[in-house]
Amino acid sequence: MSEGKKAELLKRYREEARLVAAKEEAGSIADSDRTRFIVALRDLISKDVIPPDVAFRFIEQVERCGLLISQAFALISDLLE
């Protein structure tokens, strides 16, 4: 993946983390937020940024409430750096 594309994804996921964190703080997380997170992971898998098993672990942790969606987006951002 080119550095420009990686920087674009990094910016996008940092912004997602910020927006979702605000929703989490307000207690207004919806199923659509979880769906958006899963779609983002599918995009990263298709671009060979993360392997499917890593994406699956992120989803498991979010579904079990062991990881906030905002934290998951932040971790994805860390992987892109």
PyMOL Python script that loads the backbone (N, CA, C, O; Angstrom):
from pymol import cmd

cmd.read_pdbstr("""\
ATOM      1  N   MET A   1       0.849  -1.171   0.000  1.00  0.00           N
ATOM      2  CA  MET A   1       0.000   0.000   0.000  1.00  0.00           C
ATOM      3  C   MET A   1       0.894   1.233   0.000  1.00  0.00           C
ATOM      4  O   MET A   1       1.901   1.280   0.706  1.00  0.00           O
ATOM      5  N   SER A   2       0.521   2.221  -0.789  1.00  0.00           N
ATOM      6  CA  SER A   2       1.323   3.439  -0.875  1.00  0.00           C
ATOM      7  C   SER A   2       1.236   4.239   0.424  1.00  0.00           C
ATOM      8  O   SER A   2       0.275   4.120   1.184  1.00  0.00           O
ATOM      9  N   GLU A   3       2.247   5.041   0.655  1.00  0.00           N
ATOM     10  CA  GLU A   3       2.276   5.869   1.865  1.00  0.00           C
ATOM     11  C   GLU A   3       1.116   6.865   1.876  1.00  0.00           C
ATOM     12  O   GLU A   3       0.557   7.161   2.932  1.00  0.00           O
ATOM     13  N   GLY A   4       0.755   7.381   0.697  1.00  0.00           N
ATOM     14  CA  GLY A   4      -0.356   8.321   0.615  1.00  0.00           C
ATOM     15  C   GLY A   4      -1.674   7.679   1.015  1.00  0.00           C
ATOM     16  O   GLY A   4      -2.466   8.270   1.749  1.00  0.00           O
ATOM     17  N   LYS A   5      -1.904   6.473   0.532  1.00  0.00           N
ATOM     18  CA  LYS A   5      -3.136   5.748   0.868  1.00  0.00           C
ATOM     19  C   LYS A   5      -3.149   5.392   2.346  1.00  0.00           C
ATOM     20  O   LYS A   5      -4.185   5.475   3.006  1.00  0.00           O
ATOM     21  N   LYS A   6      -1.987   4.993   2.862  1.00  0.00           N
ATOM     22  CA  LYS A   6      -1.888   4.651   4.276  1.00  0.00           C
ATOM     23  C   LYS A   6      -2.189   5.880   5.144  1.00  0.00           C
ATOM     24  O   LYS A   6      -2.880   5.776   6.157  1.00  0.00           O
ATOM     25  N   ALA A   7      -1.665   7.040   4.741  1.00  0.00           N
ATOM     26  CA  ALA A   7      -1.910   8.281   5.484  1.00  0.00           C
ATOM     27  C   ALA A   7      -3.393   8.654   5.441  1.00  0.00           C
ATOM     28  O   ALA A   7      -3.948   9.137   6.428  1.00  0.00           O
ATOM     29  N   GLU A   8      -4.025   8.425   4.294  1.00  0.00           N
ATOM     30  CA  GLU A   8      -5.454   8.704   4.150  1.00  0.00           C
ATOM     31  C   GLU A   8      -6.276   7.810   5.083  1.00  0.00           C
ATOM     32  O   GLU A   8      -7.197   8.279   5.752  1.00  0.00           O
ATOM     33  N   LEU A   9      -5.936   6.525   5.122  1.00  0.00           N
ATOM     34  CA  LEU A   9      -6.638   5.595   6.010  1.00  0.00           C
ATOM     35  C   LEU A   9      -6.405   5.958   7.471  1.00  0.00           C
ATOM     36  O   LEU A   9      -7.330   5.909   8.283  1.00  0.00           O
ATOM     37  N   LEU A  10      -5.181   6.320   7.802  1.00  0.00           N
ATOM     38  CA  LEU A  10      -4.848   6.696   9.169  1.00  0.00           C
ATOM     39  C   LEU A  10      -5.692   7.889   9.616  1.00  0.00           C
ATOM     40  O   LEU A  10      -6.229   7.900  10.723  1.00  0.00           O
ATOM     41  N   LYS A  11      -5.801   8.877   8.756  1.00  0.00           N
ATOM     42  CA  LYS A  11      -6.610  10.061   9.069  1.00  0.00           C
ATOM     43  C   LYS A  11      -8.077   9.662   9.265  1.00  0.00           C
ATOM     44  O   LYS A  11      -8.736  10.120  10.199  1.00  0.00           O
ATOM     45  N   ARG A  12      -8.572   8.807   8.378  1.00  0.00           N
ATOM     46  CA  ARG A  12      -9.975   8.387   8.445  1.00  0.00           C
ATOM     47  C   ARG A  12     -10.277   7.635   9.744  1.00  0.00           C
ATOM     48  O   ARG A  12     -11.300   7.881  10.382  1.00  0.00           O
ATOM     49  N   TYR A  13      -9.385   6.719  10.132  1.00  0.00           N
ATOM     50  CA  TYR A  13      -9.647   5.932  11.338  1.00  0.00           C
ATOM     51  C   TYR A  13      -9.450   6.737  12.614  1.00  0.00           C
ATOM     52  O   TYR A  13     -10.111   6.473  13.618  1.00  0.00           O
ATOM     53  N   ARG A  14      -8.562   7.705  12.589  1.00  0.00           N
ATOM     54  CA  ARG A  14      -8.435   8.597  13.754  1.00  0.00           C
ATOM     55  C   ARG A  14      -9.713   9.411  13.939  1.00  0.00           C
ATOM     56  O   ARG A  14     -10.184   9.602  15.060  1.00  0.00           O
ATOM     57  N   GLU A  15     -10.261   9.884  12.833  1.00  0.00           N
ATOM     58  CA  GLU A  15     -11.510  10.647  12.895  1.00  0.00           C
ATOM     59  C   GLU A  15     -12.659   9.753  13.358  1.00  0.00           C
ATOM     60  O   GLU A  15     -13.487  10.179  14.163  1.00  0.00           O
ATOM     61  N   GLU A  16     -12.715   8.526  12.861  1.00  0.00           N
ATOM     62  CA  GLU A  16     -13.750   7.578  13.306  1.00  0.00           C
ATOM     63  C   GLU A  16     -13.637   7.337  14.806  1.00  0.00           C
ATOM     64  O   GLU A  16     -14.646   7.306  15.510  1.00  0.00           O
ATOM     65  N   ALA A  17     -12.408   7.167  15.299  1.00  0.00           N
ATOM     66  CA  ALA A  17     -12.192   6.942  16.733  1.00  0.00           C
ATOM     67  C   ALA A  17     -12.725   8.123  17.533  1.00  0.00           C
ATOM     68  O   ALA A  17     -13.361   7.941  18.571  1.00  0.00           O
ATOM     69  N   ARG A  18     -12.466   9.327  17.048  1.00  0.00           N
ATOM     70  CA  ARG A  18     -12.926  10.531  17.745  1.00  0.00           C
ATOM     71  C   ARG A  18     -14.453  10.609  17.756  1.00  0.00           C
ATOM     72  O   ARG A  18     -15.052  10.886  18.796  1.00  0.00           O
ATOM     73  N   LEU A  19     -15.078  10.370  16.616  1.00  0.00           N
ATOM     74  CA  LEU A  19     -16.538  10.449  16.523  1.00  0.00           C
ATOM     75  C   LEU A  19     -17.221   9.373  17.367  1.00  0.00           C
ATOM     76  O   LEU A  19     -18.204   9.644  18.057  1.00  0.00           O
ATOM     77  N   VAL A  20     -16.697   8.166  17.305  1.00  0.00           N
ATOM     78  CA  VAL A  20     -17.295   7.061  18.056  1.00  0.00           C
ATOM     79  C   VAL A  20     -17.087   7.262  19.554  1.00  0.00           C
ATOM     80  O   VAL A  20     -17.966   6.927  20.349  1.00  0.00           O
ATOM     81  N   ALA A  21     -15.935   7.803  19.947  1.00  0.00           N
ATOM     82  CA  ALA A  21     -15.685   8.067  21.368  1.00  0.00           C
ATOM     83  C   ALA A  21     -16.719   9.046  21.919  1.00  0.00           C
ATOM     84  O   ALA A  21     -17.190   8.887  23.045  1.00  0.00           O
ATOM     85  N   ALA A  22     -17.068  10.050  21.131  1.00  0.00           N
ATOM     86  CA  ALA A  22     -18.089  11.010  21.563  1.00  0.00           C
ATOM     87  C   ALA A  22     -19.437  10.314  21.725  1.00  0.00           C
ATOM     88  O   ALA A  22     -20.163  10.588  22.681  1.00  0.00           O
ATOM     89  N   LYS A  23     -19.775   9.423  20.806  1.00  0.00           N
ATOM     90  CA  LYS A  23     -21.034   8.672  20.913  1.00  0.00           C
ATOM     91  C   LYS A  23     -21.016   7.747  22.123  1.00  0.00           C
ATOM     92  O   LYS A  23     -22.020   7.616  22.823  1.00  0.00           O
ATOM     93  N   GLU A  24     -19.871   7.104  22.372  1.00  0.00           N
ATOM     94  CA  GLU A  24     -19.755   6.214  23.530  1.00  0.00           C
ATOM     95  C   GLU A  24     -19.931   6.999  24.826  1.00  0.00           C
ATOM     96  O   GLU A  24     -20.598   6.546  25.756  1.00  0.00           O
ATOM     97  N   GLU A  25     -19.332   8.167  24.870  1.00  0.00           N
ATOM     98  CA  GLU A  25     -19.445   9.010  26.059  1.00  0.00           C
ATOM     99  C   GLU A  25     -20.886   9.445  26.289  1.00  0.00           C
ATOM    100  O   GLU A  25     -21.343   9.544  27.428  1.00  0.00           O
ATOM    101  N   ALA A  26     -21.592   9.703  25.201  1.00  0.00           N
ATOM    102  CA  ALA A  26     -22.991  10.122  25.296  1.00  0.00           C
ATOM    103  C   ALA A  26     -23.935   8.931  25.476  1.00  0.00           C
ATOM    104  O   ALA A  26     -25.125   9.112  25.733  1.00  0.00           O
ATOM    105  N   GLY A  27     -23.408   7.726  25.343  1.00  0.00           N
ATOM    106  CA  GLY A  27     -24.246   6.531  25.474  1.00  0.00           C
ATOM    107  C   GLY A  27     -25.162   6.314  24.291  1.00  0.00           C
ATOM    108  O   GLY A  27     -26.242   5.739  24.431  1.00  0.00           O
ATOM    109  N   SER A  28     -24.733   6.773  23.120  1.00  0.00           N
ATOM    110  CA  SER A  28     -25.614   6.675  21.952  1.00  0.00           C
ATOM    111  C   SER A  28     -25.044   5.796  20.833  1.00  0.00           C
ATOM    112  O   SER A  28     -25.303   6.038  19.654  1.00  0.00           O
ATOM    113  N   ILE A  29     -24.273   4.783  21.208  1.00  0.00           N
ATOM    114  CA  ILE A  29     -23.753   3.842  20.210  1.00  0.00           C
ATOM    115  C   ILE A  29     -24.912   3.004  19.674  1.00  0.00           C
ATOM    116  O   ILE A  29     -25.753   2.519  20.431  1.00  0.00           O
ATOM    117  N   ALA A  30     -24.935   2.847  18.361  1.00  0.00           N
ATOM    118  CA  ALA A  30     -26.005   2.083  17.710  1.00  0.00           C
ATOM    119  C   ALA A  30     -25.403   0.908  16.942  1.00  0.00           C
ATOM    120  O   ALA A  30     -24.189   0.823  16.757  1.00  0.00           O
ATOM    121  N   ASP A  31     -26.267   0.017  16.506  1.00  0.00           N
ATOM    122  CA  ASP A  31     -25.816  -1.114  15.698  1.00  0.00           C
ATOM    123  C   ASP A  31     -25.116  -0.633  14.429  1.00  0.00           C
ATOM    124  O   ASP A  31     -24.194  -1.286  13.939  1.00  0.00           O
ATOM    125  N   SER A  32     -25.551   0.501  13.902  1.00  0.00           N
ATOM    126  CA  SER A  32     -24.920   1.028  12.687  1.00  0.00           C
ATOM    127  C   SER A  32     -23.449   1.374  12.924  1.00  0.00           C
ATOM    128  O   SER A  32     -22.640   1.294  12.000  1.00  0.00           O
ATOM    129  N   ASP A  33     -23.098   1.758  14.152  1.00  0.00           N
ATOM    130  CA  ASP A  33     -21.694   2.047  14.467  1.00  0.00           C
ATOM    131  C   ASP A  33     -20.870   0.764  14.452  1.00  0.00           C
ATOM    132  O   ASP A  33     -19.744   0.748  13.956  1.00  0.00           O
ATOM    133  N   ARG A  34     -21.429  -0.298  14.991  1.00  0.00           N
ATOM    134  CA  ARG A  34     -20.742  -1.597  14.963  1.00  0.00           C
ATOM    135  C   ARG A  34     -20.599  -2.088  13.516  1.00  0.00           C
ATOM    136  O   ARG A  34     -19.558  -2.620  13.129  1.00  0.00           O
ATOM    137  N   THR A  35     -21.649  -1.902  12.737  1.00  0.00           N
ATOM    138  CA  THR A  35     -21.607  -2.303  11.330  1.00  0.00           C
ATOM    139  C   THR A  35     -20.536  -1.520  10.583  1.00  0.00           C
ATOM    140  O   THR A  35     -19.783  -2.093   9.796  1.00  0.00           O
ATOM    141  N   ARG A  36     -20.465  -0.219  10.823  1.00  0.00           N
ATOM    142  CA  ARG A  36     -19.454   0.617  10.172  1.00  0.00           C
ATOM    143  C   ARG A  36     -18.044   0.138  10.540  1.00  0.00           C
ATOM    144  O   ARG A  36     -17.141   0.140   9.703  1.00  0.00           O
ATOM    145  N   PHE A  37     -17.869  -0.269  11.796  1.00  0.00           N
ATOM    146  CA  PHE A  37     -16.581  -0.787  12.249  1.00  0.00           C
ATOM    147  C   PHE A  37     -16.229  -2.075  11.500  1.00  0.00           C
ATOM    148  O   PHE A  37     -15.098  -2.238  11.042  1.00  0.00           O
ATOM    149  N   ILE A  38     -17.181  -2.976  11.377  1.00  0.00           N
ATOM    150  CA  ILE A  38     -16.941  -4.247  10.683  1.00  0.00           C
ATOM    151  C   ILE A  38     -16.645  -4.008   9.203  1.00  0.00           C
ATOM    152  O   ILE A  38     -15.774  -4.665   8.633  1.00  0.00           O
ATOM    153  N   VAL A  39     -17.355  -3.084   8.583  1.00  0.00           N
ATOM    154  CA  VAL A  39     -17.098  -2.748   7.180  1.00  0.00           C
ATOM    155  C   VAL A  39     -15.681  -2.190   7.025  1.00  0.00           C
ATOM    156  O   VAL A  39     -14.991  -2.498   6.053  1.00  0.00           O
ATOM    157  N   ALA A  40     -15.258  -1.376   7.978  1.00  0.00           N
ATOM    158  CA  ALA A  40     -13.897  -0.829   7.938  1.00  0.00           C
ATOM    159  C   ALA A  40     -12.869  -1.952   8.012  1.00  0.00           C
ATOM    160  O   ALA A  40     -11.860  -1.923   7.308  1.00  0.00           O
ATOM    161  N   LEU A  41     -13.127  -2.938   8.864  1.00  0.00           N
ATOM    162  CA  LEU A  41     -12.208  -4.071   8.969  1.00  0.00           C
ATOM    163  C   LEU A  41     -12.166  -4.872   7.667  1.00  0.00           C
ATOM    164  O   LEU A  41     -11.098  -5.305   7.235  1.00  0.00           O
ATOM    165  N   ARG A  42     -13.310  -5.063   7.055  1.00  0.00           N
ATOM    166  CA  ARG A  42     -13.352  -5.796   5.779  1.00  0.00           C
ATOM    167  C   ARG A  42     -12.537  -5.070   4.717  1.00  0.00           C
ATOM    168  O   ARG A  42     -11.854  -5.696   3.905  1.00  0.00           O
ATOM    169  N   ASP A  43     -12.616  -3.744   4.732  1.00  0.00           N
ATOM    170  CA  ASP A  43     -11.843  -2.927   3.798  1.00  0.00           C
ATOM    171  C   ASP A  43     -10.344  -3.134   4.030  1.00  0.00           C
ATOM    172  O   ASP A  43      -9.577  -3.271   3.077  1.00  0.00           O
ATOM    173  N   LEU A  44      -9.936  -3.154   5.293  1.00  0.00           N
ATOM    174  CA  LEU A  44      -8.520  -3.347   5.616  1.00  0.00           C
ATOM    175  C   LEU A  44      -8.041  -4.745   5.233  1.00  0.00           C
ATOM    176  O   LEU A  44      -6.901  -4.916   4.800  1.00  0.00           O
ATOM    177  N   ILE A  45      -8.901  -5.735   5.390  1.00  0.00           N
ATOM    178  CA  ILE A  45      -8.542  -7.100   4.984  1.00  0.00           C
ATOM    179  C   ILE A  45      -8.353  -7.154   3.467  1.00  0.00           C
ATOM    180  O   ILE A  45      -7.381  -7.730   2.979  1.00  0.00           O
ATOM    181  N   SER A  46      -9.279  -6.557   2.732  1.00  0.00           N
ATOM    182  CA  SER A  46      -9.202  -6.600   1.268  1.00  0.00           C
ATOM    183  C   SER A  46      -7.969  -5.876   0.736  1.00  0.00           C
ATOM    184  O   SER A  46      -7.480  -6.184  -0.351  1.00  0.00           O
ATOM    185  N   LYS A  47      -7.468  -4.910   1.512  1.00  0.00           N
ATOM    186  CA  LYS A  47      -6.262  -4.171   1.108  1.00  0.00           C
ATOM    187  C   LYS A  47      -4.996  -4.786   1.694  1.00  0.00           C
ATOM    188  O   LYS A  47      -3.914  -4.208   1.593  1.00  0.00           O
ATOM    189  N   ASP A  48      -5.134  -5.958   2.304  1.00  0.00           N
ATOM    190  CA  ASP A  48      -4.005  -6.670   2.917  1.00  0.00           C
ATOM    191  C   ASP A  48      -3.277  -5.845   3.972  1.00  0.00           C
ATOM    192  O   ASP A  48      -2.060  -5.949   4.129  1.00  0.00           O
ATOM    193  N   VAL A  49      -4.035  -5.026   4.689  1.00  0.00           N
ATOM    194  CA  VAL A  49      -3.445  -4.239   5.774  1.00  0.00           C
ATOM    195  C   VAL A  49      -3.397  -5.068   7.049  1.00  0.00           C
ATOM    196  O   VAL A  49      -2.408  -5.040   7.782  1.00  0.00           O
ATOM    197  N   ILE A  50      -4.473  -5.807   7.306  1.00  0.00           N
ATOM    198  CA  ILE A  50      -4.502  -6.709   8.459  1.00  0.00           C
ATOM    199  C   ILE A  50      -5.026  -8.066   8.002  1.00  0.00           C
ATOM    200  O   ILE A  50      -5.836  -8.144   7.079  1.00  0.00           O
ATOM    201  N   PRO A  51      -4.564  -9.130   8.648  1.00  0.00           N
ATOM    202  CA  PRO A  51      -5.072 -10.457   8.290  1.00  0.00           C
ATOM    203  C   PRO A  51      -6.459 -10.696   8.892  1.00  0.00           C
ATOM    204  O   PRO A  51      -6.819 -10.062   9.884  1.00  0.00           O
ATOM    205  N   PRO A  52      -7.229 -11.593   8.307  1.00  0.00           N
ATOM    206  CA  PRO A  52      -8.580 -11.863   8.803  1.00  0.00           C
ATOM    207  C   PRO A  52      -8.642 -12.270  10.270  1.00  0.00           C
ATOM    208  O   PRO A  52      -9.590 -11.905  10.966  1.00  0.00           O
ATOM    209  N   ASP A  53      -7.653 -13.017  10.754  1.00  0.00           N
ATOM    210  CA  ASP A  53      -7.707 -13.449  12.153  1.00  0.00           C
ATOM    211  C   ASP A  53      -7.587 -12.270  13.115  1.00  0.00           C
ATOM    212  O   ASP A  53      -8.196 -12.286  14.185  1.00  0.00           O
ATOM    213  N   VAL A  54      -6.816 -11.257  12.754  1.00  0.00           N
ATOM    214  CA  VAL A  54      -6.704 -10.059  13.597  1.00  0.00           C
ATOM    215  C   VAL A  54      -8.035  -9.309  13.592  1.00  0.00           C
ATOM    216  O   VAL A  54      -8.505  -8.866  14.640  1.00  0.00           O
ATOM    217  N   ALA A  55      -8.638  -9.169  12.420  1.00  0.00           N
ATOM    218  CA  ALA A  55      -9.934  -8.498  12.317  1.00  0.00           C
ATOM    219  C   ALA A  55     -10.981  -9.232  13.148  1.00  0.00           C
ATOM    220  O   ALA A  55     -11.784  -8.608  13.842  1.00  0.00           O
ATOM    221  N   PHE A  56     -10.967 -10.552  13.074  1.00  0.00           N
ATOM    222  CA  PHE A  56     -11.926 -11.351  13.835  1.00  0.00           C
ATOM    223  C   PHE A  56     -11.752 -11.119  15.337  1.00  0.00           C
ATOM    224  O   PHE A  56     -12.737 -11.025  16.068  1.00  0.00           O
ATOM    225  N   ARG A  57     -10.502 -11.027  15.797  1.00  0.00           N
ATOM    226  CA  ARG A  57     -10.262 -10.774  17.225  1.00  0.00           C
ATOM    227  C   ARG A  57     -10.777  -9.404  17.638  1.00  0.00           C
ATOM    228  O   ARG A  57     -11.327  -9.253  18.729  1.00  0.00           O
ATOM    229  N   PHE A  58     -10.604  -8.403  16.779  1.00  0.00           N
ATOM    230  CA  PHE A  58     -11.157  -7.078  17.071  1.00  0.00           C
ATOM    231  C   PHE A  58     -12.675  -7.169  17.226  1.00  0.00           C
ATOM    232  O   PHE A  58     -13.244  -6.635  18.179  1.00  0.00           O
ATOM    233  N   ILE A  59     -13.322  -7.849  16.286  1.00  0.00           N
ATOM    234  CA  ILE A  59     -14.784  -7.977  16.324  1.00  0.00           C
ATOM    235  C   ILE A  59     -15.219  -8.704  17.587  1.00  0.00           C
ATOM    236  O   ILE A  59     -16.163  -8.280  18.254  1.00  0.00           O
ATOM    237  N   GLU A  60     -14.542  -9.791  17.919  1.00  0.00           N
ATOM    238  CA  GLU A  60     -14.877 -10.534  19.137  1.00  0.00           C
ATOM    239  C   GLU A  60     -14.795  -9.648  20.374  1.00  0.00           C
ATOM    240  O   GLU A  60     -15.693  -9.659  21.216  1.00  0.00           O
ATOM    241  N   GLN A  61     -13.730  -8.895  20.476  1.00  0.00           N
ATOM    242  CA  GLN A  61     -13.541  -8.043  21.653  1.00  0.00           C
ATOM    243  C   GLN A  61     -14.604  -6.949  21.730  1.00  0.00           C
ATOM    244  O   GLN A  61     -15.094  -6.637  22.816  1.00  0.00           O
ATOM    245  N   VAL A  62     -14.958  -6.374  20.600  1.00  0.00           N
ATOM    246  CA  VAL A  62     -15.999  -5.338  20.584  1.00  0.00           C
ATOM    247  C   VAL A  62     -17.346  -5.953  20.955  1.00  0.00           C
ATOM    248  O   VAL A  62     -18.092  -5.379  21.748  1.00  0.00           O
ATOM    249  N   GLU A  63     -17.660  -7.116  20.388  1.00  0.00           N
ATOM    250  CA  GLU A  63     -18.939  -7.765  20.677  1.00  0.00           C
ATOM    251  C   GLU A  63     -19.053  -8.195  22.137  1.00  0.00           C
ATOM    252  O   GLU A  63     -20.146  -8.166  22.703  1.00  0.00           O
ATOM    253  N   ARG A  64     -17.962  -8.585  22.742  1.00  0.00           N
ATOM    254  CA  ARG A  64     -17.965  -8.997  24.153  1.00  0.00           C
ATOM    255  C   ARG A  64     -17.859  -7.810  25.102  1.00  0.00           C
ATOM    256  O   ARG A  64     -17.823  -7.981  26.321  1.00  0.00           O
ATOM    257  N   CYS A  65     -17.810  -6.613  24.542  1.00  0.00           N
ATOM    258  CA  CYS A  65     -17.658  -5.371  25.317  1.00  0.00           C
ATOM    259  C   CYS A  65     -16.318  -5.334  26.061  1.00  0.00           C
ATOM    260  O   CYS A  65     -16.185  -4.641  27.070  1.00  0.00           O
ATOM    261  N   GLY A  66     -15.345  -6.070  25.568  1.00  0.00           N
ATOM    262  CA  GLY A  66     -14.012  -6.031  26.150  1.00  0.00           C
ATOM    263  C   GLY A  66     -13.181  -4.909  25.563  1.00  0.00           C
ATOM    264  O   GLY A  66     -12.106  -4.587  26.069  1.00  0.00           O
ATOM    265  N   LEU A  67     -13.685  -4.314  24.491  1.00  0.00           N
ATOM    266  CA  LEU A  67     -12.979  -3.250  23.799  1.00  0.00           C
ATOM    267  C   LEU A  67     -14.024  -2.304  23.224  1.00  0.00           C
ATOM    268  O   LEU A  67     -14.944  -2.728  22.523  1.00  0.00           O
ATOM    269  N   LEU A  68     -13.872  -1.031  23.525  1.00  0.00           N
ATOM    270  CA  LEU A  68     -14.772  -0.035  22.948  1.00  0.00           C
ATOM    271  C   LEU A  68     -14.462   0.117  21.462  1.00  0.00           C
ATOM    272  O   LEU A  68     -13.324  -0.086  21.038  1.00  0.00           O
ATOM    273  N   ILE A  69     -15.461   0.468  20.684  1.00  0.00           N
ATOM    274  CA  ILE A  69     -15.249   0.652  19.249  1.00  0.00           C
ATOM    275  C   ILE A  69     -14.213   1.743  19.010  1.00  0.00           C
ATOM    276  O   ILE A  69     -13.379   1.620  18.113  1.00  0.00           O
ATOM    277  N   SER A  70     -14.257   2.801  19.799  1.00  0.00           N
ATOM    278  CA  SER A  70     -13.280   3.881  19.630  1.00  0.00           C
ATOM    279  C   SER A  70     -11.865   3.379  19.894  1.00  0.00           C
ATOM    280  O   SER A  70     -10.925   3.775  19.204  1.00  0.00           O
ATOM    281  N   GLN A  71     -11.713   2.511  20.888  1.00  0.00           N
ATOM    282  CA  GLN A  71     -10.394   1.938  21.175  1.00  0.00           C
ATOM    283  C   GLN A  71      -9.939   1.049  20.022  1.00  0.00           C
ATOM    284  O   GLN A  71      -8.762   1.042  19.662  1.00  0.00           O
ATOM    285  N   ALA A  72     -10.867   0.307  19.453  1.00  0.00           N
ATOM    286  CA  ALA A  72     -10.527  -0.557  18.322  1.00  0.00           C
ATOM    287  C   ALA A  72     -10.066   0.279  17.128  1.00  0.00           C
ATOM    288  O   ALA A  72      -9.080  -0.065  16.476  1.00  0.00           O
ATOM    289  N   PHE A  73     -10.772   1.375  16.839  1.00  0.00           N
ATOM    290  CA  PHE A  73     -10.344   2.259  15.755  1.00  0.00           C
ATOM    291  C   PHE A  73      -8.971   2.854  16.059  1.00  0.00           C
ATOM    292  O   PHE A  73      -8.148   2.996  15.155  1.00  0.00           O
ATOM    293  N   ALA A  74      -8.716   3.202  17.316  1.00  0.00           N
ATOM    294  CA  ALA A  74      -7.408   3.746  17.700  1.00  0.00           C
ATOM    295  C   ALA A  74      -6.310   2.697  17.505  1.00  0.00           C
ATOM    296  O   ALA A  74      -5.214   3.024  17.049  1.00  0.00           O
ATOM    297  N   LEU A  75      -6.599   1.449  17.846  1.00  0.00           N
ATOM    298  CA  LEU A  75      -5.613   0.381  17.646  1.00  0.00           C
ATOM    299  C   LEU A  75      -5.345   0.143  16.162  1.00  0.00           C
ATOM    300  O   LEU A  75      -4.210  -0.119  15.765  1.00  0.00           O
ATOM    301  N   ILE A  76      -6.383   0.235  15.354  1.00  0.00           N
ATOM    302  CA  ILE A  76      -6.207   0.104  13.909  1.00  0.00           C
ATOM    303  C   ILE A  76      -5.308   1.229  13.404  1.00  0.00           C
ATOM    304  O   ILE A  76      -4.429   1.007  12.572  1.00  0.00           O
ATOM    305  N   SER A  77      -5.534   2.429  13.911  1.00  0.00           N
ATOM    306  CA  SER A  77      -4.681   3.564  13.535  1.00  0.00           C
ATOM    307  C   SER A  77      -3.230   3.282  13.896  1.00  0.00           C
ATOM    308  O   SER A  77      -2.319   3.572  13.120  1.00  0.00           O
ATOM    309  N   ASP A  78      -3.023   2.715  15.079  1.00  0.00           N
ATOM    310  CA  ASP A  78      -1.660   2.368  15.505  1.00  0.00           C
ATOM    311  C   ASP A  78      -1.021   1.362  14.550  1.00  0.00           C
ATOM    312  O   ASP A  78       0.170   1.453  14.251  1.00  0.00           O
ATOM    313  N   LEU A  79      -1.813   0.408  14.075  1.00  0.00           N
ATOM    314  CA  LEU A  79      -1.290  -0.581  13.132  1.00  0.00           C
ATOM    315  C   LEU A  79      -0.875   0.061  11.808  1.00  0.00           C
ATOM    316  O   LEU A  79       0.052  -0.405  11.145  1.00  0.00           O
ATOM    317  N   LEU A  80      -1.567   1.127  11.434  1.00  0.00           N
ATOM    318  CA  LEU A  80      -1.272   1.799  10.169  1.00  0.00           C
ATOM    319  C   LEU A  80      -0.029   2.682  10.244  1.00  0.00           C
ATOM    320  O   LEU A  80       0.558   3.026   9.218  1.00  0.00           O
ATOM    321  N   GLU A  81       0.364   3.042  11.447  1.00  0.00           N
ATOM    322  CA  GLU A  81       1.526   3.934  11.581  1.00  0.00           C
ATOM    323  C   GLU A  81       2.819   3.236  11.294  1.00  0.00           C
ATOM    324  O   GLU A  81       3.882   3.853  11.365  1.00  0.00           O
TER     325      GLU A  81
END
""", "prot")
cmd.dss("prot")
cmd.show_as("cartoon", "prot")
cmd.util.cbc("prot")
cmd.orient("prot")
